Amino acid sequence: MSKKNSKAKSKNNLDSKICPICEKSFSWRKKWERDWENVIYCSKLCQKNKDKI
Ligand SMILES: [Zn+2]
């Protein structure tokens, strides 16, 4: 029996995104629970850095 790779996107809150600045993936955090759809950057630092590009 082979193990199935369960990389299918599950529909829970623990989503993740890729930060366009540092290109790292970051996961859903409690502090973003109301604003997750609008979260683009992994941190405030990256949010600042967007102006430098
Ligand atoms: Zn980042």
mmCIF file of the protein (N, C-alpha, C, O) and its ligand, coordinates in Angstrom:
data_MODEL
# 
_entry.id   MODEL 
# 
loop_
_entity.id 
_entity.type 
_entity.pdbx_number_of_molecules 
1 polymer     1 
2 non-polymer 1 
# 
_entity_poly.entity_id                      1 
_entity_poly.type                           'polypeptide(L)' 
_entity_poly.nstd_linkage                   no 
_entity_poly.nstd_monomer                   no 
_entity_poly.pdbx_seq_one_letter_code       MSKKNSKAKSKNNLDSKICPICEKSFSWRKKWERDWENVIYCSKLCQKNKDKI 
_entity_poly.pdbx_seq_one_letter_code_can   MSKKNSKAKSKNNLDSKICPICEKSFSWRKKWERDWENVIYCSKLCQKNKDKI 
_entity_poly.pdbx_strand_id                 A 
# 
loop_
_entity_poly_seq.entity_id 
_entity_poly_seq.num 
_entity_poly_seq.mon_id 
_entity_poly_seq.hetero 
1 1  MET n 
1 2  SER n 
1 3  LYS n 
1 4  LYS n 
1 5  ASN n 
1 6  SER n 
1 7  LYS n 
1 8  ALA n 
1 9  LYS n 
1 10 SER n 
1 11 LYS n 
1 12 ASN n 
1 13 ASN n 
1 14 LEU n 
1 15 ASP n 
1 16 SER n 
1 17 LYS n 
1 18 ILE n 
1 19 CYS n 
1 20 PRO n 
1 21 ILE n 
1 22 CYS n 
1 23 GLU n 
1 24 LYS n 
1 25 SER n 
1 26 PHE n 
1 27 SER n 
1 28 TRP n 
1 29 ARG n 
1 30 LYS n 
1 31 LYS n 
1 32 TRP n 
1 33 GLU n 
1 34 ARG n 
1 35 ASP n 
1 36 TRP n 
1 37 GLU n 
1 38 ASN n 
1 39 VAL n 
1 40 ILE n 
1 41 TYR n 
1 42 CYS n 
1 43 SER n 
1 44 LYS n 
1 45 LEU n 
1 46 CYS n 
1 47 GLN n 
1 48 LYS n 
1 49 ASN n 
1 50 LYS n 
1 51 ASP n 
1 52 LYS n 
1 53 ILE n 
# 
loop_
_struct_asym.id 
_struct_asym.entity_id 
A 1 
B 2 
# 
loop_
_chem_comp.id 
_chem_comp.type 
_chem_comp.mon_nstd_flag 
ALA 'L-peptide linking' y 
ARG 'L-peptide linking' y 
ASN 'L-peptide linking' y 
ASP 'L-peptide linking' y 
CYS 'L-peptide linking' y 
GLN 'L-peptide linking' y 
GLU 'L-peptide linking' y 
ILE 'L-peptide linking' y 
LEU 'L-peptide linking' y 
LYS 'L-peptide linking' y 
MET 'L-peptide linking' y 
PHE 'L-peptide linking' y 
PRO 'L-peptide linking' y 
SER 'L-peptide linking' y 
TRP 'L-peptide linking' y 
TYR 'L-peptide linking' y 
VAL 'L-peptide linking' y 
ZN  non-polymer         . 
# 
_pdbx_entity_nonpoly.entity_id   2 
_pdbx_entity_nonpoly.name        ? 
_pdbx_entity_nonpoly.comp_id     ZN 
# 
_pdbx_nonpoly_scheme.asym_id         B 
_pdbx_nonpoly_scheme.entity_id       2 
_pdbx_nonpoly_scheme.mon_id          ZN 
_pdbx_nonpoly_scheme.ndb_seq_num     1 
_pdbx_nonpoly_scheme.pdb_seq_num     101 
_pdbx_nonpoly_scheme.auth_seq_num    101 
_pdbx_nonpoly_scheme.pdb_mon_id      ZN 
_pdbx_nonpoly_scheme.auth_mon_id     ZN 
_pdbx_nonpoly_scheme.pdb_strand_id   A 
_pdbx_nonpoly_scheme.pdb_ins_code    . 
# 
loop_
_atom_site.group_PDB 
_atom_site.id 
_atom_site.type_symbol 
_atom_site.label_atom_id 
_atom_site.label_alt_id 
_atom_site.label_comp_id 
_atom_site.label_asym_id 
_atom_site.label_entity_id 
_atom_site.label_seq_id 
_atom_site.pdbx_PDB_ins_code 
_atom_site.Cartn_x 
_atom_site.Cartn_y 
_atom_site.Cartn_z 
_atom_site.occupancy 
_atom_site.B_iso_or_equiv 
_atom_site.pdbx_formal_charge 
_atom_site.auth_seq_id 
_atom_site.auth_comp_id 
_atom_site.auth_asym_id 
_atom_site.auth_atom_id 
_atom_site.pdbx_PDB_model_num 
ATOM   1   N  N  . MET A 1 1  ? 0.848   -1.204 0.000  1.00 0.00 ? 1   MET A N  1 
ATOM   2   C  CA . MET A 1 1  ? 0.000   0.000  0.000  1.00 0.00 ? 1   MET A CA 1 
ATOM   3   C  C  . MET A 1 1  ? 0.885   1.257  0.000  1.00 0.00 ? 1   MET A C  1 
ATOM   4   O  O  . MET A 1 1  ? 1.829   1.375  0.781  1.00 0.00 ? 1   MET A O  1 
ATOM   5   N  N  . SER A 1 2  ? 0.560   2.153  -0.868 1.00 0.00 ? 2   SER A N  1 
ATOM   6   C  CA . SER A 1 2  ? 1.335   3.387  -0.918 1.00 0.00 ? 2   SER A CA 1 
ATOM   7   C  C  . SER A 1 2  ? 0.625   4.506  -0.172 1.00 0.00 ? 2   SER A C  1 
ATOM   8   O  O  . SER A 1 2  ? -0.602  4.610  -0.158 1.00 0.00 ? 2   SER A O  1 
ATOM   9   N  N  . LYS A 1 3  ? 1.439   5.318  0.436  1.00 0.00 ? 3   LYS A N  1 
ATOM   10  C  CA . LYS A 1 3  ? 0.887   6.443  1.195  1.00 0.00 ? 3   LYS A CA 1 
ATOM   11  C  C  . LYS A 1 3  ? 0.400   7.526  0.237  1.00 0.00 ? 3   LYS A C  1 
ATOM   12  O  O  . LYS A 1 3  ? 1.103   7.915  -0.695 1.00 0.00 ? 3   LYS A O  1 
ATOM   13  N  N  . LYS A 1 4  ? -0.765  7.982  0.477  1.00 0.00 ? 4   LYS A N  1 
ATOM   14  C  CA . LYS A 1 4  ? -1.291  9.045  -0.383 1.00 0.00 ? 4   LYS A CA 1 
ATOM   15  C  C  . LYS A 1 4  ? -0.792  10.408 0.087  1.00 0.00 ? 4   LYS A C  1 
ATOM   16  O  O  . LYS A 1 4  ? -0.819  10.733 1.274  1.00 0.00 ? 4   LYS A O  1 
ATOM   17  N  N  . ASN A 1 5  ? -0.351  11.169 -0.861 1.00 0.00 ? 5   ASN A N  1 
ATOM   18  C  CA . ASN A 1 5  ? 0.108   12.513 -0.533 1.00 0.00 ? 5   ASN A CA 1 
ATOM   19  C  C  . ASN A 1 5  ? -1.089  13.443 -0.419 1.00 0.00 ? 5   ASN A C  1 
ATOM   20  O  O  . ASN A 1 5  ? -1.736  13.779 -1.411 1.00 0.00 ? 5   ASN A O  1 
ATOM   21  N  N  . SER A 1 6  ? -1.360  13.839 0.782  1.00 0.00 ? 6   SER A N  1 
ATOM   22  C  CA . SER A 1 6  ? -2.549  14.659 0.980  1.00 0.00 ? 6   SER A CA 1 
ATOM   23  C  C  . SER A 1 6  ? -2.210  16.137 0.974  1.00 0.00 ? 6   SER A C  1 
ATOM   24  O  O  . SER A 1 6  ? -2.319  16.825 1.988  1.00 0.00 ? 6   SER A O  1 
ATOM   25  N  N  . LYS A 1 7  ? -1.799  16.606 -0.184 1.00 0.00 ? 7   LYS A N  1 
ATOM   26  C  CA . LYS A 1 7  ? -1.493  18.026 -0.287 1.00 0.00 ? 7   LYS A CA 1 
ATOM   27  C  C  . LYS A 1 7  ? -2.686  18.835 -0.787 1.00 0.00 ? 7   LYS A C  1 
ATOM   28  O  O  . LYS A 1 7  ? -2.580  20.037 -1.033 1.00 0.00 ? 7   LYS A O  1 
ATOM   29  N  N  . ALA A 1 8  ? -3.778  18.181 -0.928 1.00 0.00 ? 8   ALA A N  1 
ATOM   30  C  CA . ALA A 1 8  ? -4.978  18.875 -1.363 1.00 0.00 ? 8   ALA A CA 1 
ATOM   31  C  C  . ALA A 1 8  ? -5.353  19.948 -0.354 1.00 0.00 ? 8   ALA A C  1 
ATOM   32  O  O  . ALA A 1 8  ? -5.244  19.763 0.858  1.00 0.00 ? 8   ALA A O  1 
ATOM   33  N  N  . LYS A 1 9  ? -5.786  21.042 -0.881 1.00 0.00 ? 9   LYS A N  1 
ATOM   34  C  CA . LYS A 1 9  ? -6.100  22.164 -0.014 1.00 0.00 ? 9   LYS A CA 1 
ATOM   35  C  C  . LYS A 1 9  ? -7.336  21.866 0.821  1.00 0.00 ? 9   LYS A C  1 
ATOM   36  O  O  . LYS A 1 9  ? -8.426  21.625 0.303  1.00 0.00 ? 9   LYS A O  1 
ATOM   37  N  N  . SER A 1 10 ? -7.129  21.892 2.104  1.00 0.00 ? 10  SER A N  1 
ATOM   38  C  CA . SER A 1 10 ? -8.263  21.672 2.973  1.00 0.00 ? 10  SER A CA 1 
ATOM   39  C  C  . SER A 1 10 ? -8.877  23.010 3.351  1.00 0.00 ? 10  SER A C  1 
ATOM   40  O  O  . SER A 1 10 ? -8.190  24.022 3.484  1.00 0.00 ? 10  SER A O  1 
ATOM   41  N  N  . LYS A 1 11 ? -10.147 22.982 3.514  1.00 0.00 ? 11  LYS A N  1 
ATOM   42  C  CA . LYS A 1 11 ? -10.830 24.248 3.768  1.00 0.00 ? 11  LYS A CA 1 
ATOM   43  C  C  . LYS A 1 11 ? -10.974 24.539 5.249  1.00 0.00 ? 11  LYS A C  1 
ATOM   44  O  O  . LYS A 1 11 ? -12.076 24.570 5.797  1.00 0.00 ? 11  LYS A O  1 
ATOM   45  N  N  . ASN A 1 12 ? -9.848  24.749 5.869  1.00 0.00 ? 12  ASN A N  1 
ATOM   46  C  CA . ASN A 1 12 ? -9.918  25.207 7.246  1.00 0.00 ? 12  ASN A CA 1 
ATOM   47  C  C  . ASN A 1 12 ? -9.252  26.570 7.340  1.00 0.00 ? 12  ASN A C  1 
ATOM   48  O  O  . ASN A 1 12 ? -8.887  27.159 6.322  1.00 0.00 ? 12  ASN A O  1 
ATOM   49  N  N  . ASN A 1 13 ? -9.099  27.052 8.514  1.00 0.00 ? 13  ASN A N  1 
ATOM   50  C  CA . ASN A 1 13 ? -8.522  28.384 8.692  1.00 0.00 ? 13  ASN A CA 1 
ATOM   51  C  C  . ASN A 1 13 ? -7.013  28.410 8.556  1.00 0.00 ? 13  ASN A C  1 
ATOM   52  O  O  . ASN A 1 13 ? -6.415  29.469 8.366  1.00 0.00 ? 13  ASN A O  1 
ATOM   53  N  N  . LEU A 1 14 ? -6.404  27.249 8.654  1.00 0.00 ? 14  LEU A N  1 
ATOM   54  C  CA . LEU A 1 14 ? -4.954  27.220 8.622  1.00 0.00 ? 14  LEU A CA 1 
ATOM   55  C  C  . LEU A 1 14 ? -4.436  27.243 7.191  1.00 0.00 ? 14  LEU A C  1 
ATOM   56  O  O  . LEU A 1 14 ? -3.802  26.306 6.705  1.00 0.00 ? 14  LEU A O  1 
ATOM   57  N  N  . ASP A 1 15 ? -4.731  28.332 6.563  1.00 0.00 ? 15  ASP A N  1 
ATOM   58  C  CA . ASP A 1 15 ? -4.298  28.531 5.199  1.00 0.00 ? 15  ASP A CA 1 
ATOM   59  C  C  . ASP A 1 15 ? -2.882  29.105 5.219  1.00 0.00 ? 15  ASP A C  1 
ATOM   60  O  O  . ASP A 1 15 ? -2.355  29.471 6.269  1.00 0.00 ? 15  ASP A O  1 
ATOM   61  N  N  . SER A 1 16 ? -2.295  29.174 4.053  1.00 0.00 ? 16  SER A N  1 
ATOM   62  C  CA . SER A 1 16 ? -0.997  29.832 3.999  1.00 0.00 ? 16  SER A CA 1 
ATOM   63  C  C  . SER A 1 16 ? -0.867  30.601 2.694  1.00 0.00 ? 16  SER A C  1 
ATOM   64  O  O  . SER A 1 16 ? -1.552  30.313 1.713  1.00 0.00 ? 16  SER A O  1 
ATOM   65  N  N  . LYS A 1 17 ? 0.011   31.567 2.703  1.00 0.00 ? 17  LYS A N  1 
ATOM   66  C  CA . LYS A 1 17 ? 0.229   32.395 1.525  1.00 0.00 ? 17  LYS A CA 1 
ATOM   67  C  C  . LYS A 1 17 ? 1.722   32.559 1.296  1.00 0.00 ? 17  LYS A C  1 
ATOM   68  O  O  . LYS A 1 17 ? 2.534   32.252 2.169  1.00 0.00 ? 17  LYS A O  1 
ATOM   69  N  N  . ILE A 1 18 ? 2.068   33.038 0.128  1.00 0.00 ? 18  ILE A N  1 
ATOM   70  C  CA . ILE A 1 18 ? 3.464   33.328 -0.171 1.00 0.00 ? 18  ILE A CA 1 
ATOM   71  C  C  . ILE A 1 18 ? 3.650   34.835 -0.136 1.00 0.00 ? 18  ILE A C  1 
ATOM   72  O  O  . ILE A 1 18 ? 2.939   35.577 -0.813 1.00 0.00 ? 18  ILE A O  1 
ATOM   73  N  N  . CYS A 1 19 ? 4.591   35.267 0.643  1.00 0.00 ? 19  CYS A N  1 
ATOM   74  C  CA . CYS A 1 19 ? 4.880   36.697 0.704  1.00 0.00 ? 19  CYS A CA 1 
ATOM   75  C  C  . CYS A 1 19 ? 5.598   37.131 -0.579 1.00 0.00 ? 19  CYS A C  1 
ATOM   76  O  O  . CYS A 1 19 ? 6.604   36.525 -0.949 1.00 0.00 ? 19  CYS A O  1 
ATOM   77  N  N  . PRO A 1 20 ? 5.110   38.149 -1.253 1.00 0.00 ? 20  PRO A N  1 
ATOM   78  C  CA . PRO A 1 20 ? 5.716   38.579 -2.515 1.00 0.00 ? 20  PRO A CA 1 
ATOM   79  C  C  . PRO A 1 20 ? 7.065   39.269 -2.331 1.00 0.00 ? 20  PRO A C  1 
ATOM   80  O  O  . PRO A 1 20 ? 7.806   39.450 -3.298 1.00 0.00 ? 20  PRO A O  1 
ATOM   81  N  N  . ILE A 1 21 ? 7.383   39.647 -1.121 1.00 0.00 ? 21  ILE A N  1 
ATOM   82  C  CA . ILE A 1 21 ? 8.637   40.344 -0.865 1.00 0.00 ? 21  ILE A CA 1 
ATOM   83  C  C  . ILE A 1 21 ? 9.762   39.364 -0.565 1.00 0.00 ? 21  ILE A C  1 
ATOM   84  O  O  . ILE A 1 21 ? 10.793  39.376 -1.238 1.00 0.00 ? 21  ILE A O  1 
ATOM   85  N  N  . CYS A 1 22 ? 9.577   38.538 0.415  1.00 0.00 ? 22  CYS A N  1 
ATOM   86  C  CA . CYS A 1 22 ? 10.634  37.598 0.788  1.00 0.00 ? 22  CYS A CA 1 
ATOM   87  C  C  . CYS A 1 22 ? 10.407  36.221 0.177  1.00 0.00 ? 22  CYS A C  1 
ATOM   88  O  O  . CYS A 1 22 ? 11.258  35.339 0.292  1.00 0.00 ? 22  CYS A O  1 
ATOM   89  N  N  . GLU A 1 23 ? 9.283   36.039 -0.461 1.00 0.00 ? 23  GLU A N  1 
ATOM   90  C  CA . GLU A 1 23 ? 8.934   34.785 -1.144 1.00 0.00 ? 23  GLU A CA 1 
ATOM   91  C  C  . GLU A 1 23 ? 8.928   33.580 -0.218 1.00 0.00 ? 23  GLU A C  1 
ATOM   92  O  O  . GLU A 1 23 ? 9.160   32.449 -0.644 1.00 0.00 ? 23  GLU A O  1 
ATOM   93  N  N  . LYS A 1 24 ? 8.666   33.835 1.020  1.00 0.00 ? 24  LYS A N  1 
ATOM   94  C  CA . LYS A 1 24 ? 8.492   32.740 1.964  1.00 0.00 ? 24  LYS A CA 1 
ATOM   95  C  C  . LYS A 1 24 ? 7.005   32.537 2.202  1.00 0.00 ? 24  LYS A C  1 
ATOM   96  O  O  . LYS A 1 24 ? 6.198   33.462 2.107  1.00 0.00 ? 24  LYS A O  1 
ATOM   97  N  N  . SER A 1 25 ? 6.684   31.317 2.508  1.00 0.00 ? 25  SER A N  1 
ATOM   98  C  CA . SER A 1 25 ? 5.287   31.070 2.830  1.00 0.00 ? 25  SER A CA 1 
ATOM   99  C  C  . SER A 1 25 ? 5.046   31.364 4.304  1.00 0.00 ? 25  SER A C  1 
ATOM   100 O  O  . SER A 1 25 ? 5.888   31.095 5.161  1.00 0.00 ? 25  SER A O  1 
ATOM   101 N  N  . PHE A 1 26 ? 3.912   31.906 4.562  1.00 0.00 ? 26  PHE A N  1 
ATOM   102 C  CA . PHE A 1 26 ? 3.552   32.149 5.952  1.00 0.00 ? 26  PHE A CA 1 
ATOM   103 C  C  . PHE A 1 26 ? 2.144   31.636 6.190  1.00 0.00 ? 26  PHE A C  1 
ATOM   104 O  O  . PHE A 1 26 ? 1.310   31.596 5.286  1.00 0.00 ? 26  PHE A O  1 
ATOM   105 N  N  . SER A 1 27 ? 1.913   31.258 7.396  1.00 0.00 ? 27  SER A N  1 
ATOM   106 C  CA . SER A 1 27 ? 0.643   30.614 7.719  1.00 0.00 ? 27  SER A CA 1 
ATOM   107 C  C  . SER A 1 27 ? -0.305  31.565 8.419  1.00 0.00 ? 27  SER A C  1 
ATOM   108 O  O  . SER A 1 27 ? 0.073   32.590 8.987  1.00 0.00 ? 27  SER A O  1 
ATOM   109 N  N  . TRP A 1 28 ? -1.516  31.172 8.345  1.00 0.00 ? 28  TRP A N  1 
ATOM   110 C  CA . TRP A 1 28 ? -2.568  31.930 9.012  1.00 0.00 ? 28  TRP A CA 1 
ATOM   111 C  C  . TRP A 1 28 ? -2.240  32.103 10.482 1.00 0.00 ? 28  TRP A C  1 
ATOM   112 O  O  . TRP A 1 28 ? -1.770  31.179 11.146 1.00 0.00 ? 28  TRP A O  1 
ATOM   113 N  N  . ARG A 1 29 ? -2.494  33.287 10.968 1.00 0.00 ? 29  ARG A N  1 
ATOM   114 C  CA . ARG A 1 29 ? -2.289  33.536 12.386 1.00 0.00 ? 29  ARG A CA 1 
ATOM   115 C  C  . ARG A 1 29 ? -3.544  34.118 13.006 1.00 0.00 ? 29  ARG A C  1 
ATOM   116 O  O  . ARG A 1 29 ? -4.370  34.753 12.349 1.00 0.00 ? 29  ARG A O  1 
ATOM   117 N  N  . LYS A 1 30 ? -3.644  33.878 14.261 1.00 0.00 ? 30  LYS A N  1 
ATOM   118 C  CA . LYS A 1 30 ? -4.833  34.315 14.996 1.00 0.00 ? 30  LYS A CA 1 
ATOM   119 C  C  . LYS A 1 30 ? -5.082  35.813 14.819 1.00 0.00 ? 30  LYS A C  1 
ATOM   120 O  O  . LYS A 1 30 ? -6.224  36.251 14.684 1.00 0.00 ? 30  LYS A O  1 
ATOM   121 N  N  . LYS A 1 31 ? -4.009  36.582 14.820 1.00 0.00 ? 31  LYS A N  1 
ATOM   122 C  CA . LYS A 1 31 ? -4.165  38.031 14.733 1.00 0.00 ? 31  LYS A CA 1 
ATOM   123 C  C  . LYS A 1 31 ? -4.730  38.474 13.389 1.00 0.00 ? 31  LYS A C  1 
ATOM   124 O  O  . LYS A 1 31 ? -5.195  39.603 13.235 1.00 0.00 ? 31  LYS A O  1 
ATOM   125 N  N  . TRP A 1 32 ? -4.680  37.561 12.418 1.00 0.00 ? 32  TRP A N  1 
ATOM   126 C  CA . TRP A 1 32 ? -5.196  37.905 11.091 1.00 0.00 ? 32  TRP A CA 1 
ATOM   127 C  C  . TRP A 1 32 ? -6.585  37.331 10.846 1.00 0.00 ? 32  TRP A C  1 
ATOM   128 O  O  . TRP A 1 32 ? -7.107  37.425 9.735  1.00 0.00 ? 32  TRP A O  1 
ATOM   129 N  N  . GLU A 1 33 ? -7.174  36.753 11.849 1.00 0.00 ? 33  GLU A N  1 
ATOM   130 C  CA . GLU A 1 33 ? -8.402  35.990 11.610 1.00 0.00 ? 33  GLU A CA 1 
ATOM   131 C  C  . GLU A 1 33 ? -9.502  36.826 10.967 1.00 0.00 ? 33  GLU A C  1 
ATOM   132 O  O  . GLU A 1 33 ? -10.329 36.300 10.223 1.00 0.00 ? 33  GLU A O  1 
ATOM   133 N  N  . ARG A 1 34 ? -9.515  38.115 11.248 1.00 0.00 ? 34  ARG A N  1 
ATOM   134 C  CA . ARG A 1 34 ? -10.550 38.965 10.667 1.00 0.00 ? 34  ARG A CA 1 
ATOM   135 C  C  . ARG A 1 34 ? -10.099 39.605 9.357  1.00 0.00 ? 34  ARG A C  1 
ATOM   136 O  O  . ARG A 1 34 ? -10.895 40.210 8.639  1.00 0.00 ? 34  ARG A O  1 
ATOM   137 N  N  . ASP A 1 35 ? -8.836  39.462 9.067  1.00 0.00 ? 35  ASP A N  1 
ATOM   138 C  CA . ASP A 1 35 ? -8.293  40.223 7.952  1.00 0.00 ? 35  ASP A CA 1 
ATOM   139 C  C  . ASP A 1 35 ? -7.457  39.375 6.994  1.00 0.00 ? 35  ASP A C  1 
ATOM   140 O  O  . ASP A 1 35 ? -6.709  39.903 6.171  1.00 0.00 ? 35  ASP A O  1 
ATOM   141 N  N  . TRP A 1 36 ? -7.593  38.078 7.112  1.00 0.00 ? 36  TRP A N  1 
ATOM   142 C  CA . TRP A 1 36 ? -6.730  37.177 6.360  1.00 0.00 ? 36  TRP A CA 1 
ATOM   143 C  C  . TRP A 1 36 ? -6.797  37.422 4.851  1.00 0.00 ? 36  TRP A C  1 
ATOM   144 O  O  . TRP A 1 36 ? -5.784  37.330 4.157  1.00 0.00 ? 36  TRP A O  1 
ATOM   145 N  N  . GLU A 1 37 ? -7.958  37.724 4.361  1.00 0.00 ? 37  GLU A N  1 
ATOM   146 C  CA . GLU A 1 37 ? -8.096  37.933 2.918  1.00 0.00 ? 37  GLU A CA 1 
ATOM   147 C  C  . GLU A 1 37 ? -7.253  39.107 2.444  1.00 0.00 ? 37  GLU A C  1 
ATOM   148 O  O  . GLU A 1 37 ? -6.814  39.144 1.295  1.00 0.00 ? 37  GLU A O  1 
ATOM   149 N  N  . ASN A 1 38 ? -7.031  40.058 3.331  1.00 0.00 ? 38  ASN A N  1 
ATOM   150 C  CA . ASN A 1 38 ? -6.288  41.255 2.948  1.00 0.00 ? 38  ASN A CA 1 
ATOM   151 C  C  . ASN A 1 38 ? -4.806  41.181 3.292  1.00 0.00 ? 38  ASN A C  1 
ATOM   152 O  O  . ASN A 1 38 ? -4.029  42.078 2.964  1.00 0.00 ? 38  ASN A O  1 
ATOM   153 N  N  . VAL A 1 39 ? -4.436  40.108 3.952  1.00 0.00 ? 39  VAL A N  1 
ATOM   154 C  CA . VAL A 1 39 ? -3.023  39.978 4.305  1.00 0.00 ? 39  VAL A CA 1 
ATOM   155 C  C  . VAL A 1 39 ? -2.228  39.568 3.075  1.00 0.00 ? 39  VAL A C  1 
ATOM   156 O  O  . VAL A 1 39 ? -2.530  38.562 2.432  1.00 0.00 ? 39  VAL A O  1 
ATOM   157 N  N  . ILE A 1 40 ? -1.220  40.349 2.760  1.00 0.00 ? 40  ILE A N  1 
ATOM   158 C  CA . ILE A 1 40 ? -0.398  40.065 1.589  1.00 0.00 ? 40  ILE A CA 1 
ATOM   159 C  C  . ILE A 1 40 ? 1.027   39.743 2.006  1.00 0.00 ? 40  ILE A C  1 
ATOM   160 O  O  . ILE A 1 40 ? 1.666   38.862 1.431  1.00 0.00 ? 40  ILE A O  1 
ATOM   161 N  N  . TYR A 1 41 ? 1.517   40.452 2.996  1.00 0.00 ? 41  TYR A N  1 
ATOM   162 C  CA . TYR A 1 41 ? 2.911   40.318 3.404  1.00 0.00 ? 41  TYR A CA 1 
ATOM   163 C  C  . TYR A 1 41 ? 3.013   39.541 4.706  1.00 0.00 ? 41  TYR A C  1 
ATOM   164 O  O  . TYR A 1 41 ? 2.099   39.545 5.530  1.00 0.00 ? 41  TYR A O  1 
ATOM   165 N  N  . CYS A 1 42 ? 4.144   38.878 4.867  1.00 0.00 ? 42  CYS A N  1 
ATOM   166 C  CA . CYS A 1 42 ? 4.304   38.005 6.027  1.00 0.00 ? 42  CYS A CA 1 
ATOM   167 C  C  . CYS A 1 42 ? 4.534   38.803 7.304  1.00 0.00 ? 42  CYS A C  1 
ATOM   168 O  O  . CYS A 1 42 ? 4.258   38.325 8.405  1.00 0.00 ? 42  CYS A O  1 
ATOM   169 N  N  . SER A 1 43 ? 5.037   40.011 7.148  1.00 0.00 ? 43  SER A N  1 
ATOM   170 C  CA . SER A 1 43 ? 5.373   40.794 8.337  1.00 0.00 ? 43  SER A CA 1 
ATOM   171 C  C  . SER A 1 43 ? 5.309   42.277 8.021  1.00 0.00 ? 43  SER A C  1 
ATOM   172 O  O  . SER A 1 43 ? 5.194   42.680 6.864  1.00 0.00 ? 43  SER A O  1 
ATOM   173 N  N  . LYS A 1 44 ? 5.383   43.064 9.055  1.00 0.00 ? 44  LYS A N  1 
ATOM   174 C  CA . LYS A 1 44 ? 5.384   44.509 8.843  1.00 0.00 ? 44  LYS A CA 1 
ATOM   175 C  C  . LYS A 1 44 ? 6.645   44.946 8.127  1.00 0.00 ? 44  LYS A C  1 
ATOM   176 O  O  . LYS A 1 44 ? 6.651   45.927 7.384  1.00 0.00 ? 44  LYS A O  1 
ATOM   177 N  N  . LEU A 1 45 ? 7.699   44.211 8.360  1.00 0.00 ? 45  LEU A N  1 
ATOM   178 C  CA . LEU A 1 45 ? 8.956   44.526 7.695  1.00 0.00 ? 45  LEU A CA 1 
ATOM   179 C  C  . LEU A 1 45 ? 8.807   44.402 6.176  1.00 0.00 ? 45  LEU A C  1 
ATOM   180 O  O  . LEU A 1 45 ? 9.238   45.275 5.423  1.00 0.00 ? 45  LEU A O  1 
ATOM   181 N  N  . CYS A 1 46 ? 8.209   43.337 5.760  1.00 0.00 ? 46  CYS A N  1 
ATOM   182 C  CA . CYS A 1 46 ? 7.999   43.142 4.317  1.00 0.00 ? 46  CYS A CA 1 
ATOM   183 C  C  . CYS A 1 46 ? 7.015   44.178 3.784  1.00 0.00 ? 46  CYS A C  1 
ATOM   184 O  O  . CYS A 1 46 ? 7.143   44.652 2.655  1.00 0.00 ? 46  CYS A O  1 
ATOM   185 N  N  . GLN A 1 47 ? 6.068   44.509 4.585  1.00 0.00 ? 47  GLN A N  1 
ATOM   186 C  CA . GLN A 1 47 ? 5.109   45.527 4.161  1.00 0.00 ? 47  GLN A CA 1 
ATOM   187 C  C  . GLN A 1 47 ? 5.829   46.844 3.917  1.00 0.00 ? 47  GLN A C  1 
ATOM   188 O  O  . GLN A 1 47 ? 5.495   47.580 2.989  1.00 0.00 ? 47  GLN A O  1 
ATOM   189 N  N  . LYS A 1 48 ? 6.810   47.134 4.745  1.00 0.00 ? 48  LYS A N  1 
ATOM   190 C  CA . LYS A 1 48 ? 7.614   48.343 4.542  1.00 0.00 ? 48  LYS A CA 1 
ATOM   191 C  C  . LYS A 1 48 ? 8.462   48.214 3.289  1.00 0.00 ? 48  LYS A C  1 
ATOM   192 O  O  . LYS A 1 48 ? 8.611   49.162 2.519  1.00 0.00 ? 48  LYS A O  1 
ATOM   193 N  N  . ASN A 1 49 ? 9.005   47.040 3.103  1.00 0.00 ? 49  ASN A N  1 
ATOM   194 C  CA . ASN A 1 49 ? 9.929   46.842 1.989  1.00 0.00 ? 49  ASN A CA 1 
ATOM   195 C  C  . ASN A 1 49 ? 9.258   46.934 0.628  1.00 0.00 ? 49  ASN A C  1 
ATOM   196 O  O  . ASN A 1 49 ? 9.923   47.124 -0.391 1.00 0.00 ? 49  ASN A O  1 
ATOM   197 N  N  . LYS A 1 50 ? 7.964   46.801 0.617  1.00 0.00 ? 50  LYS A N  1 
ATOM   198 C  CA . LYS A 1 50 ? 7.276   46.877 -0.665 1.00 0.00 ? 50  LYS A CA 1 
ATOM   199 C  C  . LYS A 1 50 ? 7.495   48.248 -1.326 1.00 0.00 ? 50  LYS A C  1 
ATOM   200 O  O  . LYS A 1 50 ? 7.430   48.378 -2.548 1.00 0.00 ? 50  LYS A O  1 
ATOM   201 N  N  . ASP A 1 51 ? 7.752   49.250 -0.505 1.00 0.00 ? 51  ASP A N  1 
ATOM   202 C  CA . ASP A 1 51 ? 7.976   50.584 -1.054 1.00 0.00 ? 51  ASP A CA 1 
ATOM   203 C  C  . ASP A 1 51 ? 9.346   50.735 -1.688 1.00 0.00 ? 51  ASP A C  1 
ATOM   204 O  O  . ASP A 1 51 ? 9.601   51.667 -2.450 1.00 0.00 ? 51  ASP A O  1 
ATOM   205 N  N  . LYS A 1 52 ? 10.226  49.792 -1.353 1.00 0.00 ? 52  LYS A N  1 
ATOM   206 C  CA . LYS A 1 52 ? 11.596  49.896 -1.855 1.00 0.00 ? 52  LYS A CA 1 
ATOM   207 C  C  . LYS A 1 52 ? 11.759  49.236 -3.211 1.00 0.00 ? 52  LYS A C  1 
ATOM   208 O  O  . LYS A 1 52 ? 12.780  49.398 -3.879 1.00 0.00 ? 52  LYS A O  1 
ATOM   209 N  N  . ILE A 1 53 ? 10.762  48.506 -3.599 1.00 0.00 ? 53  ILE A N  1 
ATOM   210 C  CA . ILE A 1 53 ? 10.867  47.789 -4.881 1.00 0.00 ? 53  ILE A CA 1 
ATOM   211 C  C  . ILE A 1 53 ? 10.340  48.648 -6.018 1.00 0.00 ? 53  ILE A C  1 
ATOM   212 O  O  . ILE A 1 53 ? 10.346  48.217 -7.171 1.00 0.00 ? 53  ILE A O  1 
HETATM 213 ZN ZN . ZN  B 2 .  ? 7.870   38.505 3.724  1.00 0.00 2 101 ZN  A ZN 1 
# 
